[in-house]
Amino acid sequence: MINWTQITGFQWDAGNARKSVDKHGVRQSEAEQVFFNQPLVVLLDLKHSQEEVRYHALGITDENRYLHITFTLRGGDTLIRVISARDMHRRERASYEQHQKDSQIPE
């Protein structure tokens, strides 16, 4: 999977960044926040991984906005390149919230 200790930053394509803002209202800074907040759920995107390995990330921003990020790795797997960022759909949010419950440590 992903070696998070090797990630050094983000790489943005101007078209993808513009699409995330114009179409989905998600700023670059919001999309990046998801990778620093817990929990972060990352799944392999098998459907779109023919030419490059792609992932889906489900997470929250600093303002508790629930986002779905599609991304790939570049720069020798050291840079996260966001392909798209949007609000989670209802089922994605339910799955994310269930993951939150399942990963909580009992008191």
PDB file as gemmi writes it, atoms N, CA and C in Angstrom:
CRYST1    1.000    1.000    1.000  90.00  90.00  90.00 P 1                      
ATOM      1  N   MET A   1       0.840  -1.185   0.000  1.00  0.00           N  
ATOM      2  CA  MET A   1       0.000   0.000   0.000  1.00  0.00           C  
ATOM      3  C   MET A   1       0.884   1.246   0.000  1.00  0.00           C  
ATOM      4  N   ILE A   2       0.490   2.283   0.671  1.00  0.00           N  
ATOM      5  CA  ILE A   2       1.205   3.555   0.660  1.00  0.00           C  
ATOM      6  C   ILE A   2       2.131   3.637   1.862  1.00  0.00           C  
ATOM      7  N   ASN A   3       3.382   4.017   1.615  1.00  0.00           N  
ATOM      8  CA  ASN A   3       4.318   4.276   2.705  1.00  0.00           C  
ATOM      9  C   ASN A   3       4.207   5.762   3.046  1.00  0.00           C  
ATOM     10  N   TRP A   4       3.420   6.074   4.057  1.00  0.00           N  
ATOM     11  CA  TRP A   4       3.127   7.461   4.395  1.00  0.00           C  
ATOM     12  C   TRP A   4       4.361   8.217   4.869  1.00  0.00           C  
ATOM     13  N   THR A   5       5.363   7.513   5.355  1.00  0.00           N  
ATOM     14  CA  THR A   5       6.574   8.191   5.824  1.00  0.00           C  
ATOM     15  C   THR A   5       7.375   8.778   4.671  1.00  0.00           C  
ATOM     16  N   GLN A   6       7.128   8.322   3.447  1.00  0.00           N  
ATOM     17  CA  GLN A   6       7.845   8.832   2.279  1.00  0.00           C  
ATOM     18  C   GLN A   6       7.158  10.032   1.630  1.00  0.00           C  
ATOM     19  N   ILE A   7       5.936  10.323   2.023  1.00  0.00           N  
ATOM     20  CA  ILE A   7       5.186  11.429   1.410  1.00  0.00           C  
ATOM     21  C   ILE A   7       5.788  12.755   1.887  1.00  0.00           C  
ATOM     22  N   THR A   8       6.141  13.603   0.913  1.00  0.00           N  
ATOM     23  CA  THR A   8       6.766  14.887   1.244  1.00  0.00           C  
ATOM     24  C   THR A   8       5.889  16.085   0.890  1.00  0.00           C  
ATOM     25  N   GLY A   9       4.788  15.860   0.180  1.00  0.00           N  
ATOM     26  CA  GLY A   9       3.944  16.983  -0.181  1.00  0.00           C  
ATOM     27  C   GLY A   9       2.909  16.620  -1.220  1.00  0.00           C  
ATOM     28  N   PHE A  10       2.419  17.654  -1.893  1.00  0.00           N  
ATOM     29  CA  PHE A  10       1.353  17.512  -2.876  1.00  0.00           C  
ATOM     30  C   PHE A  10       1.803  18.065  -4.220  1.00  0.00           C  
ATOM     31  N   GLN A  11       1.251  17.501  -5.275  1.00  0.00           N  
ATOM     32  CA  GLN A  11       1.474  17.995  -6.629  1.00  0.00           C  
ATOM     33  C   GLN A  11       0.095  18.215  -7.236  1.00  0.00           C  
ATOM     34  N   TRP A  12      -0.146  19.434  -7.713  1.00  0.00           N  
ATOM     35  CA  TRP A  12      -1.455  19.773  -8.262  1.00  0.00           C  
ATOM     36  C   TRP A  12      -1.354  20.065  -9.744  1.00  0.00           C  
ATOM     37  N   ASP A  13      -2.272  19.516 -10.489  1.00  0.00           N  
ATOM     38  CA  ASP A  13      -2.467  19.838 -11.890  1.00  0.00           C  
ATOM     39  C   ASP A  13      -3.484  20.979 -11.913  1.00  0.00           C  
ATOM     40  N   ALA A  14      -3.189  22.035 -12.653  1.00  0.00           N  
ATOM     41  CA  ALA A  14      -4.065  23.212 -12.668  1.00  0.00           C  
ATOM     42  C   ALA A  14      -5.494  22.857 -13.064  1.00  0.00           C  
ATOM     43  N   GLY A  15      -5.661  21.968 -14.041  1.00  0.00           N  
ATOM     44  CA  GLY A  15      -6.996  21.564 -14.482  1.00  0.00           C  
ATOM     45  C   GLY A  15      -7.760  20.831 -13.407  1.00  0.00           C  
ATOM     46  N   ASN A  16      -7.097  19.918 -12.705  1.00  0.00           N  
ATOM     47  CA  ASN A  16      -7.759  19.174 -11.633  1.00  0.00           C  
ATOM     48  C   ASN A  16      -8.124  20.086 -10.467  1.00  0.00           C  
ATOM     49  N   ALA A  17      -7.237  21.008 -10.137  1.00  0.00           N  
ATOM     50  CA  ALA A  17      -7.515  21.940  -9.044  1.00  0.00           C  
ATOM     51  C   ALA A  17      -8.719  22.816  -9.394  1.00  0.00           C  
ATOM     52  N   ARG A  18      -8.750  23.303 -10.618  1.00  0.00           N  
ATOM     53  CA  ARG A  18      -9.853  24.152 -11.070  1.00  0.00           C  
ATOM     54  C   ARG A  18     -11.172  23.377 -11.062  1.00  0.00           C  
ATOM     55  N   LYS A  19     -11.128  22.122 -11.524  1.00  0.00           N  
ATOM     56  CA  LYS A  19     -12.332  21.287 -11.554  1.00  0.00           C  
ATOM     57  C   LYS A  19     -12.872  21.066 -10.139  1.00  0.00           C  
ATOM     58  N   SER A  20     -11.987  20.809  -9.198  1.00  0.00           N  
ATOM     59  CA  SER A  20     -12.434  20.575  -7.819  1.00  0.00           C  
ATOM     60  C   SER A  20     -13.123  21.808  -7.242  1.00  0.00           C  
ATOM     61  N   VAL A  21     -12.602  22.982  -7.563  1.00  0.00           N  
ATOM     62  CA  VAL A  21     -13.202  24.219  -7.053  1.00  0.00           C  
ATOM     63  C   VAL A  21     -14.477  24.548  -7.819  1.00  0.00           C  
ATOM     64  N   ASP A  22     -14.391  24.596  -9.150  1.00  0.00           N  
ATOM     65  CA  ASP A  22     -15.530  25.025  -9.968  1.00  0.00           C  
ATOM     66  C   ASP A  22     -16.711  24.061  -9.894  1.00  0.00           C  
ATOM     67  N   LYS A  23     -16.433  22.775  -9.981  1.00  0.00           N  
ATOM     68  CA  LYS A  23     -17.499  21.776 -10.045  1.00  0.00           C  
ATOM     69  C   LYS A  23     -17.978  21.352  -8.653  1.00  0.00           C  
ATOM     70  N   HIS A  24     -17.035  21.247  -7.694  1.00  0.00           N  
ATOM     71  CA  HIS A  24     -17.383  20.677  -6.390  1.00  0.00           C  
ATOM     72  C   HIS A  24     -17.209  21.640  -5.218  1.00  0.00           C  
ATOM     73  N   GLY A  25     -16.644  22.822  -5.458  1.00  0.00           N  
ATOM     74  CA  GLY A  25     -16.476  23.798  -4.390  1.00  0.00           C  
ATOM     75  C   GLY A  25     -15.449  23.413  -3.343  1.00  0.00           C  
ATOM     76  N   VAL A  26     -14.454  22.603  -3.729  1.00  0.00           N  
ATOM     77  CA  VAL A  26     -13.418  22.155  -2.798  1.00  0.00           C  
ATOM     78  C   VAL A  26     -12.100  22.834  -3.153  1.00  0.00           C  
ATOM     79  N   ARG A  27     -11.585  23.635  -2.223  1.00  0.00           N  
ATOM     80  CA  ARG A  27     -10.295  24.294  -2.421  1.00  0.00           C  
ATOM     81  C   ARG A  27      -9.140  23.312  -2.183  1.00  0.00           C  
ATOM     82  N   GLN A  28      -7.982  23.618  -2.761  1.00  0.00           N  
ATOM     83  CA  GLN A  28      -6.800  22.770  -2.591  1.00  0.00           C  
ATOM     84  C   GLN A  28      -6.484  22.556  -1.116  1.00  0.00           C  
ATOM     85  N   SER A  29      -6.512  23.618  -0.347  1.00  0.00           N  
ATOM     86  CA  SER A  29      -6.164  23.514   1.073  1.00  0.00           C  
ATOM     87  C   SER A  29      -7.104  22.556   1.806  1.00  0.00           C  
ATOM     88  N   GLU A  30      -8.381  22.576   1.453  1.00  0.00           N  
ATOM     89  CA  GLU A  30      -9.335  21.650   2.077  1.00  0.00           C  
ATOM     90  C   GLU A  30      -9.004  20.210   1.720  1.00  0.00           C  
ATOM     91  N   ALA A  31      -8.724  19.957   0.449  1.00  0.00           N  
ATOM     92  CA  ALA A  31      -8.401  18.601   0.012  1.00  0.00           C  
ATOM     93  C   ALA A  31      -7.158  18.087   0.730  1.00  0.00           C  
ATOM     94  N   GLU A  32      -6.173  18.937   0.905  1.00  0.00           N  
ATOM     95  CA  GLU A  32      -4.930  18.525   1.569  1.00  0.00           C  
ATOM     96  C   GLU A  32      -5.155  18.234   3.047  1.00  0.00           C  
ATOM     97  N   GLN A  33      -6.056  18.972   3.695  1.00  0.00           N  
ATOM     98  CA  GLN A  33      -6.330  18.768   5.118  1.00  0.00           C  
ATOM     99  C   GLN A  33      -6.769  17.340   5.425  1.00  0.00           C  
ATOM    100  N   VAL A  34      -7.497  16.736   4.500  1.00  0.00           N  
ATOM    101  CA  VAL A  34      -8.019  15.383   4.701  1.00  0.00           C  
ATOM    102  C   VAL A  34      -6.895  14.414   5.063  1.00  0.00           C  
ATOM    103  N   PHE A  35      -5.716  14.594   4.485  1.00  0.00           N  
ATOM    104  CA  PHE A  35      -4.607  13.667   4.703  1.00  0.00           C  
ATOM    105  C   PHE A  35      -3.928  13.849   6.062  1.00  0.00           C  
ATOM    106  N   PHE A  36      -4.264  14.926   6.775  1.00  0.00           N  
ATOM    107  CA  PHE A  36      -3.671  15.195   8.082  1.00  0.00           C  
ATOM    108  C   PHE A  36      -4.627  14.951   9.232  1.00  0.00           C  
ATOM    109  N   ASN A  37      -5.888  14.665   8.926  1.00  0.00           N  
ATOM    110  CA  ASN A  37      -6.902  14.449   9.952  1.00  0.00           C  
ATOM    111  C   ASN A  37      -7.267  12.975  10.027  1.00  0.00           C  
ATOM    112  N   GLN A  38      -7.688  12.563  11.221  1.00  0.00           N  
ATOM    113  CA  GLN A  38      -8.048  11.169  11.454  1.00  0.00           C  
ATOM    114  C   GLN A  38      -9.537  11.065  11.743  1.00  0.00           C  
ATOM    115  N   PRO A  39     -10.149   9.948  11.379  1.00  0.00           N  
ATOM    116  CA  PRO A  39      -9.531   8.878  10.607  1.00  0.00           C  
ATOM    117  C   PRO A  39      -9.480   9.210   9.118  1.00  0.00           C  
ATOM    118  N   LEU A  40      -8.534   8.610   8.473  1.00  0.00           N  
ATOM    119  CA  LEU A  40      -8.394   8.691   7.026  1.00  0.00           C  
ATOM    120  C   LEU A  40      -8.581   7.277   6.499  1.00  0.00           C  
ATOM    121  N   VAL A  41      -9.549   7.094   5.623  1.00  0.00           N  
ATOM    122  CA  VAL A  41      -9.809   5.786   5.032  1.00  0.00           C  
ATOM    123  C   VAL A  41      -9.326   5.839   3.584  1.00  0.00           C  
ATOM    124  N   VAL A  42      -8.388   4.955   3.234  1.00  0.00           N  
ATOM    125  CA  VAL A  42      -7.822   4.931   1.884  1.00  0.00           C  
ATOM    126  C   VAL A  42      -8.112   3.572   1.258  1.00  0.00           C  
ATOM    127  N   LEU A  43      -8.673   3.613   0.053  1.00  0.00           N  
ATOM    128  CA  LEU A  43      -9.020   2.404  -0.678  1.00  0.00           C  
ATOM    129  C   LEU A  43      -8.395   2.453  -2.068  1.00  0.00           C  
ATOM    130  N   LEU A  44      -7.994   1.315  -2.581  1.00  0.00           N  
ATOM    131  CA  LEU A  44      -7.461   1.227  -3.929  1.00  0.00           C  
ATOM    132  C   LEU A  44      -8.599   1.387  -4.932  1.00  0.00           C  
ATOM    133  N   ASP A  45      -8.377   2.173  -5.978  1.00  0.00           N  
ATOM    134  CA  ASP A  45      -9.364   2.392  -7.037  1.00  0.00           C  
ATOM    135  C   ASP A  45      -9.046   1.431  -8.178  1.00  0.00           C  
ATOM    136  N   LEU A  46      -9.525   0.205  -8.060  1.00  0.00           N  
ATOM    137  CA  LEU A  46      -9.222  -0.823  -9.063  1.00  0.00           C  
ATOM    138  C   LEU A  46      -9.791  -0.476 -10.436  1.00  0.00           C  
ATOM    139  N   LYS A  47     -10.940   0.158 -10.464  1.00  0.00           N  
ATOM    140  CA  LYS A  47     -11.612   0.476 -11.725  1.00  0.00           C  
ATOM    141  C   LYS A  47     -10.791   1.425 -12.603  1.00  0.00           C  
ATOM    142  N   HIS A  48     -10.055   2.348 -11.981  1.00  0.00           N  
ATOM    143  CA  HIS A  48      -9.321   3.364 -12.738  1.00  0.00           C  
ATOM    144  C   HIS A  48      -7.806   3.233 -12.608  1.00  0.00           C  
ATOM    145  N   SER A  49      -7.312   2.055 -12.269  1.00  0.00           N  
ATOM    146  CA  SER A  49      -5.876   1.874 -12.046  1.00  0.00           C  
ATOM    147  C   SER A  49      -5.171   1.144 -13.179  1.00  0.00           C  
ATOM    148  N   GLN A  50      -5.687   1.214 -14.388  1.00  0.00           N  
ATOM    149  CA  GLN A  50      -5.048   0.508 -15.498  1.00  0.00           C  
ATOM    150  C   GLN A  50      -3.721   1.160 -15.898  1.00  0.00           C  
ATOM    151  N   GLU A  51      -3.684   2.493 -15.992  1.00  0.00           N  
ATOM    152  CA  GLU A  51      -2.476   3.191 -16.429  1.00  0.00           C  
ATOM    153  C   GLU A  51      -1.585   3.601 -15.262  1.00  0.00           C  
ATOM    154  N   GLU A  52      -2.176   3.878 -14.114  1.00  0.00           N  
ATOM    155  CA  GLU A  52      -1.445   4.230 -12.906  1.00  0.00           C  
ATOM    156  C   GLU A  52      -2.294   3.806 -11.720  1.00  0.00           C  
ATOM    157  N   VAL A  53      -1.669   3.555 -10.593  1.00  0.00           N  
ATOM    158  CA  VAL A  53      -2.404   3.153  -9.402  1.00  0.00           C  
ATOM    159  C   VAL A  53      -3.096   4.390  -8.830  1.00  0.00           C  
ATOM    160  N   ARG A  54      -4.406   4.250  -8.635  1.00  0.00           N  
ATOM    161  CA  ARG A  54      -5.202   5.340  -8.070  1.00  0.00           C  
ATOM    162  C   ARG A  54      -5.854   4.885  -6.778  1.00  0.00           C  
ATOM    163  N   TYR A  55      -6.134   5.868  -5.939  1.00  0.00           N  
ATOM    164  CA  TYR A  55      -6.710   5.612  -4.633  1.00  0.00           C  
ATOM    165  C   TYR A  55      -7.894   6.539  -4.391  1.00  0.00           C  
ATOM    166  N   HIS A  56      -8.759   6.106  -3.467  1.00  0.00           N  
ATOM    167  CA  HIS A  56      -9.829   6.950  -2.942  1.00  0.00           C  
ATOM    168  C   HIS A  56      -9.507   7.182  -1.471  1.00  0.00           C  
ATOM    169  N   ALA A  57      -9.639   8.412  -1.028  1.00  0.00           N  
ATOM    170  CA  ALA A  57      -9.477   8.737   0.388  1.00  0.00           C  
ATOM    171  C   ALA A  57     -10.777   9.356   0.885  1.00  0.00           C  
ATOM    172  N   LEU A  58     -11.234   8.869   2.017  1.00  0.00           N  
ATOM    173  CA  LEU A  58     -12.396   9.441   2.691  1.00  0.00           C  
ATOM    174  C   LEU A  58     -11.890  10.062   3.981  1.00  0.00           C  
ATOM    175  N   GLY A  59     -12.223  11.334   4.181  1.00  0.00           N  
ATOM    176  CA  GLY A  59     -11.742  11.999   5.381  1.00  0.00           C  
ATOM    177  C   GLY A  59     -12.452  13.313   5.615  1.00  0.00           C  
ATOM    178  N   ILE A  60     -11.988  14.023   6.646  1.00  0.00           N  
ATOM    179  CA  ILE A  60     -12.620  15.281   7.024  1.00  0.00           C  
ATOM    180  C   ILE A  60     -11.610  16.422   6.990  1.00  0.00           C  
ATOM    181  N   THR A  61     -12.140  17.606   6.747  1.00  0.00           N  
ATOM    182  CA  THR A  61     -11.318  18.810   6.769  1.00  0.00           C  
ATOM    183  C   THR A  61     -11.261  19.338   8.200  1.00  0.00           C  
ATOM    184  N   ASP A  62     -10.495  20.391   8.392  1.00  0.00           N  
ATOM    185  CA  ASP A  62     -10.415  21.021   9.710  1.00  0.00           C  
ATOM    186  C   ASP A  62     -11.765  21.578  10.155  1.00  0.00           C  
ATOM    187  N   GLU A  63     -12.633  21.878   9.186  1.00  0.00           N  
ATOM    188  CA  GLU A  63     -13.966  22.402   9.485  1.00  0.00           C  
ATOM    189  C   GLU A  63     -15.030  21.299   9.479  1.00  0.00           C  
ATOM    190  N   ASN A  64     -14.595  20.032   9.540  1.00  0.00           N  
ATOM    191  CA  ASN A  64     -15.484  18.859   9.568  1.00  0.00           C  
ATOM    192  C   ASN A  64     -16.313  18.690   8.303  1.00  0.00           C  
ATOM    193  N   ARG A  65     -15.761  19.059   7.171  1.00  0.00           N  
ATOM    194  CA  ARG A  65     -16.392  18.788   5.882  1.00  0.00           C  
ATOM    195  C   ARG A  65     -15.941  17.401   5.445  1.00  0.00           C  
ATOM    196  N   TYR A  66     -16.881  16.553   5.094  1.00  0.00           N  
ATOM    197  CA  TYR A  66     -16.589  15.177   4.707  1.00  0.00           C  
ATOM    198  C   TYR A  66     -16.278  15.132   3.209  1.00  0.00           C  
ATOM    199  N   LEU A  67     -15.034  14.773   2.870  1.00  0.00           N  
ATOM    200  CA  LEU A  67     -14.610  14.791   1.476  1.00  0.00           C  
ATOM    201  C   LEU A  67     -14.185  13.421   0.968  1.00  0.00           C  
ATOM    202  N   HIS A  68     -14.392  13.234  -0.308  1.00  0.00           N  
ATOM    203  CA  HIS A  68     -13.908  12.074  -1.058  1.00  0.00           C  
ATOM    204  C   HIS A  68     -12.837  12.603  -2.009  1.00  0.00           C  
ATOM    205  N   ILE A  69     -11.617  12.089  -1.879  1.00  0.00           N  
ATOM    206  CA  ILE A  69     -10.493  12.521  -2.705  1.00  0.00           C  
ATOM    207  C   ILE A  69     -10.032  11.341  -3.551  1.00  0.00           C  
ATOM    208  N   THR A  70      -9.917  11.542  -4.843  1.00  0.00           N  
ATOM    209  CA  THR A  70      -9.284  10.547  -5.706  1.00  0.00           C  
ATOM    210  C   THR A  70      -7.884  11.063  -5.988  1.00  0.00           C  
ATOM    211  N   PHE A  71      -6.885  10.191  -5.796  1.00  0.00           N  
ATOM    212  CA  PHE A  71      -5.513  10.642  -5.958  1.00  0.00           C  
ATOM    213  C   PHE A  71      -4.610   9.524  -6.445  1.00  0.00           C  
ATOM    214  N   THR A  72      -3.425   9.911  -6.880  1.00  0.00           N  
ATOM    215  CA  THR A  72      -2.376   8.980  -7.253  1.00  0.00           C  
ATOM    216  C   THR A  72      -1.090   9.493  -6.623  1.00  0.00           C  
ATOM    217  N   LEU A  73      -0.038   8.726  -6.728  1.00  0.00           N  
ATOM    218  CA  LEU A  73       1.257   9.143  -6.199  1.00  0.00           C  
ATOM    219  C   LEU A  73       2.197   9.450  -7.348  1.00  0.00           C  
ATOM    220  N   ARG A  74       3.011  10.452  -7.197  1.00  0.00           N  
ATOM    221  CA  ARG A  74       4.001  10.845  -8.197  1.00  0.00           C  
ATOM    222  C   ARG A  74       5.341  11.064  -7.515  1.00  0.00           C  
ATOM    223  N   GLY A  75       6.341  11.406  -8.304  1.00  0.00           N  
ATOM    224  CA  GLY A  75       7.652  11.729  -7.743  1.00  0.00           C  
ATOM    225  C   GLY A  75       8.249  10.601  -6.943  1.00  0.00           C  
ATOM    226  N   GLY A  76       8.232   9.387  -7.518  1.00  0.00           N  
ATOM    227  CA  GLY A  76       8.762   8.236  -6.780  1.00  0.00           C  
ATOM    228  C   GLY A  76       7.946   7.912  -5.546  1.00  0.00           C  
ATOM    229  N   ASP A  77       6.632   8.099  -5.644  1.00  0.00           N  
ATOM    230  CA  ASP A  77       5.681   7.839  -4.552  1.00  0.00           C  
ATOM    231  C   ASP A  77       5.900   8.755  -3.350  1.00  0.00           C  
ATOM    232  N   THR A  78       6.402   9.973  -3.584  1.00  0.00           N  
ATOM    233  CA  THR A  78       6.614  10.919  -2.497  1.00  0.00           C  
ATOM    234  C   THR A  78       5.621  12.081  -2.520  1.00  0.00           C  
ATOM    235  N   LEU A  79       4.865  12.221  -3.610  1.00  0.00           N  
ATOM    236  CA  LEU A  79       3.925  13.324  -3.748  1.00  0.00           C  
ATOM    237  C   LEU A  79       2.516  12.802  -3.986  1.00  0.00           C  
ATOM    238  N   ILE A  80       1.558  13.375  -3.289  1.00  0.00           N  
ATOM    239  CA  ILE A  80       0.149  13.061  -3.508  1.00  0.00           C  
ATOM    240  C   ILE A  80      -0.357  13.991  -4.603  1.00  0.00           C  
ATOM    241  N   ARG A  81      -0.848  13.403  -5.686  1.00  0.00           N  
ATOM    242  CA  ARG A  81      -1.425  14.199  -6.771  1.00  0.00           C  
ATOM    243  C   ARG A  81      -2.932  13.999  -6.755  1.00  0.00           C  
ATOM    244  N   VAL A  82      -3.632  15.028  -6.355  1.00  0.00           N  
ATOM    245  CA  VAL A  82      -5.089  14.961  -6.258  1.00  0.00           C  
ATOM    246  C   VAL A  82      -5.678  15.043  -7.660  1.00  0.00           C  
ATOM    247  N   ILE A  83      -6.518  14.080  -7.979  1.00  0.00           N  
ATOM    248  CA  ILE A  83      -7.194  14.035  -9.282  1.00  0.00           C  
ATOM    249  C   ILE A  83      -8.549  14.718  -9.176  1.00  0.00           C  
ATOM    250  N   SER A  84      -9.271  14.434  -8.095  1.00  0.00           N  
ATOM    251  CA  SER A  84     -10.546  15.108  -7.867  1.00  0.00           C  
ATOM    252  C   SER A  84     -10.851  15.136  -6.374  1.00  0.00           C  
ATOM    253  N   ALA A  85     -11.621  16.132  -5.989  1.00  0.00           N  
ATOM    254  CA  ALA A  85     -12.048  16.286  -4.601  1.00  0.00           C  
ATOM    255  C   ALA A  85     -13.495  16.750  -4.609  1.00  0.00           C  
ATOM    256  N   ARG A  86     -14.319  16.078  -3.812  1.00  0.00           N  
ATOM    257  CA  ARG A  86     -15.744  16.404  -3.754  1.00  0.00           C  
ATOM    258  C   ARG A  86     -16.283  16.000  -2.393  1.00  0.00           C  
ATOM    259  N   ASP A  87     -17.487  16.454  -2.095  1.00  0.00           N  
ATOM    260  CA  ASP A  87     -18.154  16.010  -0.873  1.00  0.00           C  
ATOM    261  C   ASP A  87     -18.482  14.525  -0.999  1.00  0.00           C  
ATOM    262  N   MET A  88     -18.442  13.836   0.137  1.00  0.00           N  
ATOM    263  CA  MET A  88     -18.814  12.419   0.131  1.00  0.00           C  
ATOM    264  C   MET A  88     -20.298  12.277  -0.208  1.00  0.00           C  
ATOM    265  N   HIS A  89     -20.620  11.200  -0.908  1.00  0.00           N  
ATOM    266  CA  HIS A  89     -22.013  10.824  -1.120  1.00  0.00           C  
ATOM    267  C   HIS A  89     -22.540  10.202   0.171  1.00  0.00           C  
ATOM    268  N   ARG A  90     -23.834  10.056   0.267  1.00  0.00           N  
ATOM    269  CA  ARG A  90     -24.467   9.545   1.487  1.00  0.00           C  
ATOM    270  C   ARG A  90     -23.905   8.179   1.917  1.00  0.00           C  
ATOM    271  N   ARG A  91     -23.765   7.260   0.979  1.00  0.00           N  
ATOM    272  CA  ARG A  91     -23.255   5.928   1.332  1.00  0.00           C  
ATOM    273  C   ARG A  91     -21.790   5.973   1.761  1.00  0.00           C  
ATOM    274  N   GLU A  92     -21.005   6.835   1.109  1.00  0.00           N  
ATOM    275  CA  GLU A  92     -19.598   6.980   1.494  1.00  0.00           C  
ATOM    276  C   GLU A  92     -19.490   7.522   2.920  1.00  0.00           C  
ATOM    277  N   ARG A  93     -20.341   8.492   3.223  1.00  0.00           N  
ATOM    278  CA  ARG A  93     -20.310   9.074   4.571  1.00  0.00           C  
ATOM    279  C   ARG A  93     -20.723   8.037   5.611  1.00  0.00           C  
ATOM    280  N   ALA A  94     -21.735   7.233   5.311  1.00  0.00           N  
ATOM    281  CA  ALA A  94     -22.162   6.180   6.241  1.00  0.00           C  
ATOM    282  C   ALA A  94     -21.033   5.175   6.458  1.00  0.00           C  
ATOM    283  N   SER A  95     -20.352   4.800   5.395  1.00  0.00           N  
ATOM    284  CA  SER A  95     -19.221   3.877   5.501  1.00  0.00           C  
ATOM    285  C   SER A  95     -18.093   4.497   6.326  1.00  0.00           C  
ATOM    286  N   TYR A  96     -17.807   5.770   6.077  1.00  0.00           N  
ATOM    287  CA  TYR A  96     -16.759   6.473   6.816  1.00  0.00           C  
ATOM    288  C   TYR A  96     -17.112   6.550   8.302  1.00  0.00           C  
ATOM    289  N   GLU A  97     -18.355   6.904   8.612  1.00  0.00           N  
ATOM    290  CA  GLU A  97     -18.770   7.012  10.007  1.00  0.00           C  
ATOM    291  C   GLU A  97     -18.737   5.650  10.700  1.00  0.00           C  
ATOM    292  N   GLN A  98     -19.071   4.586   9.965  1.00  0.00           N  
ATOM    293  CA  GLN A  98     -18.978   3.242  10.537  1.00  0.00           C  
ATOM    294  C   GLN A  98     -17.517   2.899  10.823  1.00  0.00           C  
ATOM    295  N   HIS A  99     -16.627   3.269   9.927  1.00  0.00           N  
ATOM    296  CA  HIS A  99     -15.192   3.041  10.140  1.00  0.00           C  
ATOM    297  C   HIS A  99     -14.716   3.792  11.377  1.00  0.00           C  
ATOM    298  N   GLN A 100     -15.218   5.018  11.580  1.00  0.00           N  
ATOM    299  CA  GLN A 100     -14.881   5.793  12.773  1.00  0.00           C  
ATOM    300  C   GLN A 100     -15.286   5.038  14.035  1.00  0.00           C  
ATOM    301  N   LYS A 101     -16.505   4.521  14.049  1.00  0.00           N  
ATOM    302  CA  LYS A 101     -17.001   3.780  15.209  1.00  0.00           C  
ATOM    303  C   LYS A 101     -16.182   2.524  15.446  1.00  0.00           C  
ATOM    304  N   ASP A 102     -15.888   1.809  14.369  1.00  0.00           N  
ATOM    305  CA  ASP A 102     -15.153   0.545  14.473  1.00  0.00           C  
ATOM    306  C   ASP A 102     -13.719   0.750  14.953  1.00  0.00           C  
ATOM    307  N   SER A 103     -13.136   1.921  14.662  1.00  0.00           N  
ATOM    308  CA  SER A 103     -11.729   2.144  14.996  1.00  0.00           C  
ATOM    309  C   SER A 103     -11.531   2.832  16.341  1.00  0.00           C  
ATOM    310  N   GLN A 104     -12.624   3.186  17.024  1.00  0.00           N  
ATOM    311  CA  GLN A 104     -12.494   3.828  18.338  1.00  0.00           C  
ATOM    312  C   GLN A 104     -12.024   2.816  19.367  1.00  0.00           C  
ATOM    313  N   ILE A 105     -11.129   3.284  20.207  1.00  0.00           N  
ATOM    314  CA  ILE A 105     -10.601   2.429  21.280  1.00  0.00           C  
ATOM    315  C   ILE A 105     -11.597   2.450  22.438  1.00  0.00           C  
ATOM    316  N   PRO A 106     -12.012   1.262  22.917  1.00  0.00           N  
ATOM    317  CA  PRO A 106     -12.964   1.215  24.038  1.00  0.00           C  
ATOM    318  C   PRO A 106     -12.339   1.800  25.299  1.00  0.00           C  
ATOM    319  N   GLU A 107     -13.166   2.451  26.086  1.00  0.00           N  
ATOM    320  CA  GLU A 107     -12.666   3.041  27.339  1.00  0.00           C  
ATOM    321  C   GLU A 107     -12.522   2.019  28.416  1.00  0.00           C  
TER     322      GLU A 107                                                      
END                                                                             
